[in-house]
Amino acid sequence: MKINPSSTPSNENYDYVKRSQAEMQRRFVDLQFKRSELEKQLKIVNEVLFSLGREMEQHFSYNQLHK
């Protein structure tokens, strides 16, 4: 009687570990992509806030001159 090597507990454990590692790698890459997208969005928000701050300062200065 031969034992099928692909069904031994050692091989099953190895397959489980490999699947777990592949899933962790997939999640890691997915999170890196999401982080990159969020960083791009944050950069845009910061630029808009900076621009808005300049506009508010100009508006305040204009109002001070014309009182």
C-alpha positions in Angstrom: 0.0 0.0 0.0 1.4 3.3 -1.1 0.8 6.6 0.8 0.0 9.6 -1.4 2.6 12.2 -0.6 0.3 15.1 -1.3 -2.1 14.1 1.4 0.4 13.6 4.3 0.0 15.9 7.3 3.4 17.5 6.6 2.4 18.4 3.0 -1.0 19.7 4.1 0.7 21.9 6.7 3.2 23.1 4.1 0.4 23.9 1.7 -1.5 25.8 4.4 1.6 27.8 5.3 2.2 28.6 1.6 -1.5 29.7 1.2 -1.3 31.8 4.3 1.9 33.5 3.2 0.4 34.2 -0.3 -2.7 35.7 1.3 -0.6 37.9 3.6 1.5 39.0 0.6 -1.7 39.8 -1.3 -3.1 41.9 1.6 0.2 43.6 2.0 0.3 44.7 -1.6 -3.3 45.7 -1.4 -2.7 47.9 1.6 0.4 49.5 0.0 -1.8 50.4 -3.0 -4.5 51.9 -0.7 -1.9 53.8 1.3 -0.5 55.2 -2.0 -3.9 56.3 -3.1 -4.6 57.9 0.3 -1.3 59.8 0.2 -2.2 61.2 -3.2 -5.6 62.3 -1.9 -4.0 63.8 1.2 -1.5 65.7 -1.0 -4.4 67.2 -3.0 -6.3 68.1 0.2 -3.2 69.8 1.6 -2.7 71.8 -1.6 -6.3 72.9 -1.6 -6.1 73.9 2.1 -2.9 75.9 1.4 -4.5 77.7 -1.5 -7.7 78.4 0.5 -5.5 79.8 3.3 -3.8 82.1 0.9 -7.2 83.3 -0.5 -8.5 83.9 3.1 -5.4 86.0 3.9 -5.7 88.0 0.7 -9.4 88.6 1.4 -8.7 89.6 5.0 -5.9 92.0 3.8 -8.2 93.5 1.1 -11.0 94.0 3.7 -8.5 95.7 6.1 -7.3 98.1 3.3 -10.9 99.1 2.3 -12.4 99.9 5.7 
